[in-house]
Amino acid sequence: MIVLLLTIPLIAYISMIAFRTLGWTVINYEGYSVPYSLGSVILYGYATFSVIVPSEMSYIAFSYPALMYVVGIWILGFIDDRYGSKEPKGLKGHLYFFWKKRLPTTGLIKLLGTFTLALLFVYYLQVTSLYEAVRYFLLLSWMPHMMNLFDTRPLRVWKLSTLIIVPMLLSYPAPAFFLLIYGLAIYYLLFVLEGHRQALLGDNGSTTMGAIIALMFIQFSPPSVQWVVLFFVGLMIFIAERISFSKVISESGFLRWIDGIGVPYQQK
């Protein structure tokens, strides 16, 4: 367990250096060049969970087919980070660009790829009803996209994830102590690194986080809660096509205060 804990900062440091060396960086909202390497750390942590979770627990969320789904989501996000452009924006923008130019954007590839991966995982689950299949498919395809929509400022994805995951954990029997410590260690390290703008999630990190949360909802929440979550996620996706979340947050003192937690001011 101690060895696993020590590998977390090592993987985070190596990935940051590697991404910077390869030029896999992006200019953030403050004008700094930052590597989008945190997604690789999330993927490493989740893959490790898939190995160390005791087999008798029978967690679908940490099965090897689930791992394949998460790896696929990470790859699609990385392709968008590496080869995508800032324009077009939104689902309508990507579809309109394809209709006019007859060329798929990386965003559209990510969308279609996510749908395909979600369908394959639902097929693996061998669901017993159409309602269950639709519910799982929408969770697996919508949740990564919603998390990506919130990844426009440091820590927004982490704060939203906390609001989602904590009530879920409190309503379920406590996991093994070493699993809890390992998860908290990963969360704390990534929270600090992104808050201090040493690295960021990028599309690969935010969509991967969304994919893991979708799996957790499938594993740990009842159908009624899943439908409520889907309504909220669908509403957020619908709203994001029409207004800017950043603008809404900047115009609200309370939301602006929450947005600034853990994000120290940096002078250029």
ROMIDREN-213029 format. One record per residue (C-alpha): residue number from 1; x, y, z. Coordinates in steps of 0.5 Angstrom, whole numbers. Example, Ala and Ser with C-alpha at 12.3 -4.5 7.8 and 13.67 -1.06 7.14 Angstrom:
2
<r 1,<25,-9,16>>;
<r 2,<27,-2,14>>;
***
This chain:
268
<r 1,<0,0,0>>;
<r 2,<6,5,2>>;
<r 3,<9,3,-5>>;
<r 4,<3,5,-9>>;
<r 5,<2,11,-5>>;
<r 6,<9,13,-7>>;
<r 7,<8,12,-14>>;
<r 8,<2,17,-15>>;
<r 9,<7,23,-14>>;
<r 10,<12,20,-18>>;
<r 11,<7,19,-24>>;
<r 12,<4,26,-23>>;
<r 13,<11,29,-24>>;
<r 14,<14,24,-29>>;
<r 15,<8,26,-34>>;
<r 16,<8,33,-33>>;
<r 17,<15,33,-35>>;
<r 18,<14,28,-41>>;
<r 19,<8,33,-43>>;
<r 20,<12,39,-43>>;
<r 21,<18,36,-46>>;
<r 22,<13,33,-52>>;
<r 23,<10,40,-53>>;
<r 24,<3,37,-50>>;
<r 25,<1,44,-47>>;
<r 26,<-4,49,-48>>;
<r 27,<-5,56,-46>>;
<r 28,<-9,57,-40>>;
<r 29,<-14,63,-38>>;
<r 30,<-8,67,-35>>;
<r 31,<-4,66,-41>>;
<r 32,<1,61,-38>>;
<r 33,<3,54,-42>>;
<r 34,<1,48,-38>>;
<r 35,<1,41,-39>>;
<r 36,<-5,37,-40>>;
<r 37,<-2,31,-36>>;
<r 38,<-7,30,-30>>;
<r 39,<-12,26,-34>>;
<r 40,<-6,20,-35>>;
<r 41,<-5,21,-27>>;
<r 42,<-13,19,-26>>;
<r 43,<-12,14,-31>>;
<r 44,<-7,11,-27>>;
<r 45,<-10,11,-21>>;
<r 46,<-17,8,-24>>;
<r 47,<-13,2,-27>>;
<r 48,<-9,1,-20>>;
<r 49,<-16,1,-17>>;
<r 50,<-18,-4,-22>>;
<r 51,<-13,-9,-20>>;
<r 52,<-13,-8,-12>>;
<r 53,<-20,-8,-11>>;
<r 54,<-21,-15,-8>>;
<r 55,<-25,-20,-13>>;
<r 56,<-30,-22,-8>>;
<r 57,<-33,-15,-8>>;
<r 58,<-35,-16,-15>>;
<r 59,<-35,-8,-17>>;
<r 60,<-37,-7,-24>>;
<r 61,<-34,0,-24>>;
<r 62,<-27,-3,-23>>;
<r 63,<-28,-9,-28>>;
<r 64,<-23,-10,-34>>;
<r 65,<-29,-8,-39>>;
<r 66,<-30,-2,-35>>;
<r 67,<-23,0,-35>>;
<r 68,<-23,-1,-43>>;
<r 69,<-28,4,-43>>;
<r 70,<-25,9,-39>>;
<r 71,<-18,8,-43>>;
<r 72,<-22,9,-49>>;
<r 73,<-25,15,-46>>;
<r 74,<-18,18,-44>>;
<r 75,<-16,16,-51>>;
<r 76,<-21,20,-55>>;
<r 77,<-20,26,-50>>;
<r 78,<-13,26,-51>>;
<r 79,<-14,26,-59>>;
<r 80,<-18,32,-58>>;
<r 81,<-13,36,-53>>;
<r 82,<-7,34,-58>>;
<r 83,<-10,35,-65>>;
<r 84,<-17,39,-64>>;
<r 85,<-18,47,-64>>;
<r 86,<-22,52,-60>>;
<r 87,<-27,53,-66>>;
<r 88,<-32,50,-67>>;
<r 89,<-35,50,-60>>;
<r 90,<-41,46,-58>>;
<r 91,<-45,40,-60>>;
<r 92,<-48,44,-66>>;
<r 93,<-42,48,-68>>;
<r 94,<-39,41,-69>>;
<r 95,<-45,38,-73>>;
<r 96,<-45,45,-77>>;
<r 97,<-38,44,-79>>;
<r 98,<-39,37,-81>>;
<r 99,<-45,39,-85>>;
<r 100,<-41,45,-89>>;
<r 101,<-34,42,-89>>;
<r 102,<-36,35,-90>>;
<r 103,<-30,34,-85>>;
<r 104,<-30,31,-78>>;
<r 105,<-27,35,-72>>;
<r 106,<-24,32,-67>>;
<r 107,<-30,34,-62>>;
<r 108,<-35,30,-67>>;
<r 109,<-30,24,-67>>;
<r 110,<-30,24,-59>>;
<r 111,<-37,24,-59>>;
<r 112,<-38,19,-64>>;
<r 113,<-33,15,-60>>;
<r 114,<-36,16,-53>>;
<r 115,<-43,13,-56>>;
<r 116,<-39,7,-59>>;
<r 117,<-36,6,-52>>;
<r 118,<-42,7,-48>>;
<r 119,<-46,2,-53>>;
<r 120,<-40,-4,-52>>;
<r 121,<-40,-3,-45>>;
<r 122,<-48,-3,-44>>;
<r 123,<-48,-10,-49>>;
<r 124,<-42,-13,-44>>;
<r 125,<-47,-11,-38>>;
<r 126,<-53,-16,-41>>;
<r 127,<-58,-11,-39>>;
<r 128,<-65,-14,-37>>;
<r 129,<-69,-8,-40>>;
<r 130,<-69,-3,-45>>;
<r 131,<-70,2,-40>>;
<r 132,<-64,0,-36>>;
<r 133,<-60,0,-43>>;
<r 134,<-62,7,-44>>;
<r 135,<-61,9,-37>>;
<r 136,<-54,6,-37>>;
<r 137,<-52,9,-44>>;
<r 138,<-54,16,-43>>;
<r 139,<-50,16,-36>>;
<r 140,<-44,13,-40>>;
<r 141,<-44,18,-46>>;
<r 142,<-47,24,-42>>;
<r 143,<-43,25,-36>>;
<r 144,<-36,25,-39>>;
<r 145,<-39,31,-44>>;
<r 146,<-42,35,-38>>;
<r 147,<-35,34,-34>>;
<r 148,<-32,37,-40>>;
<r 149,<-36,43,-40>>;
<r 150,<-34,45,-33>>;
<r 151,<-27,44,-35>>;
<r 152,<-26,52,-36>>;
<r 153,<-23,54,-30>>;
<r 154,<-18,50,-25>>;
<r 155,<-22,46,-20>>;
<r 156,<-29,46,-23>>;
<r 157,<-29,39,-25>>;
<r 158,<-26,37,-18>>;
<r 159,<-31,41,-14>>;
<r 160,<-37,38,-18>>;
<r 161,<-34,31,-17>>;
<r 162,<-34,32,-10>>;
<r 163,<-41,34,-9>>;
<r 164,<-43,28,-13>>;
<r 165,<-39,23,-10>>;
<r 166,<-39,25,-3>>;
<r 167,<-47,24,-2>>;
<r 168,<-46,17,-6>>;
<r 169,<-40,15,-1>>;
<r 170,<-44,17,5>>;
<r 171,<-50,13,3>>;
<r 172,<-46,6,1>>;
<r 173,<-42,2,6>>;
<r 174,<-35,5,7>>;
<r 175,<-30,2,3>>;
<r 176,<-24,-2,5>>;
<r 177,<-19,3,9>>;
<r 178,<-13,3,4>>;
<r 179,<-18,4,-2>>;
<r 180,<-21,10,1>>;
<r 181,<-14,13,3>>;
<r 182,<-11,11,-4>>;
<r 183,<-17,15,-7>>;
<r 184,<-16,21,-2>>;
<r 185,<-9,21,-4>>;
<r 186,<-10,22,-11>>;
<r 187,<-15,27,-10>>;
<r 188,<-11,31,-6>>;
<r 189,<-5,31,-10>>;
<r 190,<-9,33,-17>>;
<r 191,<-13,38,-13>>;
<r 192,<-7,42,-11>>;
<r 193,<-3,41,-18>>;
<r 194,<-9,44,-22>>;
<r 195,<-10,49,-16>>;
<r 196,<-3,52,-17>>;
<r 197,<-4,51,-25>>;
<r 198,<2,46,-25>>;
<r 199,<-2,42,-29>>;
<r 200,<-9,41,-32>>;
<r 201,<-14,36,-34>>;
<r 202,<-15,38,-41>>;
<r 203,<-21,34,-45>>;
<r 204,<-17,27,-43>>;
<r 205,<-18,28,-36>>;
<r 206,<-25,32,-35>>;
<r 207,<-28,26,-39>>;
<r 208,<-24,21,-36>>;
<r 209,<-27,23,-29>>;
<r 210,<-34,24,-32>>;
<r 211,<-33,16,-35>>;
<r 212,<-31,14,-28>>;
<r 213,<-37,18,-24>>;
<r 214,<-42,15,-29>>;
<r 215,<-39,8,-27>>;
<r 216,<-40,9,-20>>;
<r 217,<-47,11,-21>>;
<r 218,<-49,5,-25>>;
<r 219,<-45,1,-19>>;
<r 220,<-47,5,-13>>;
<r 221,<-54,8,-14>>;
<r 222,<-61,6,-15>>;
<r 223,<-65,7,-22>>;
<r 224,<-69,13,-19>>;
<r 225,<-63,17,-17>>;
<r 226,<-60,15,-24>>;
<r 227,<-66,18,-27>>;
<r 228,<-65,24,-23>>;
<r 229,<-58,25,-25>>;
<r 230,<-59,24,-32>>;
<r 231,<-64,30,-32>>;
<r 232,<-59,34,-29>>;
<r 233,<-54,32,-33>>;
<r 234,<-58,33,-39>>;
<r 235,<-61,40,-37>>;
<r 236,<-53,42,-36>>;
<r 237,<-52,40,-43>>;
<r 238,<-58,44,-46>>;
<r 239,<-56,50,-42>>;
<r 240,<-49,50,-44>>;
<r 241,<-51,50,-51>>;
<r 242,<-54,57,-50>>;
<r 243,<-50,61,-44>>;
<r 244,<-43,61,-41>>;
<r 245,<-42,57,-35>>;
<r 246,<-36,62,-33>>;
<r 247,<-41,68,-35>>;
<r 248,<-46,66,-30>>;
<r 249,<-41,64,-24>>;
<r 250,<-37,71,-25>>;
<r 251,<-44,75,-24>>;
<r 252,<-45,71,-18>>;
<r 253,<-41,73,-12>>;
<r 254,<-43,66,-8>>;
<r 255,<-41,62,-14>>;
<r 256,<-35,66,-15>>;
<r 257,<-33,65,-8>>;
<r 258,<-33,58,-9>>;
<r 259,<-30,58,-16>>;
<r 260,<-24,61,-12>>;
<r 261,<-23,56,-7>>;
<r 262,<-16,53,-8>>;
<r 263,<-14,57,-13>>;
<r 264,<-9,62,-11>>;
<r 265,<-8,68,-15>>;
<r 266,<-1,68,-19>>;
<r 267,<2,74,-21>>;
<r 268,<5,74,-28>>;
***
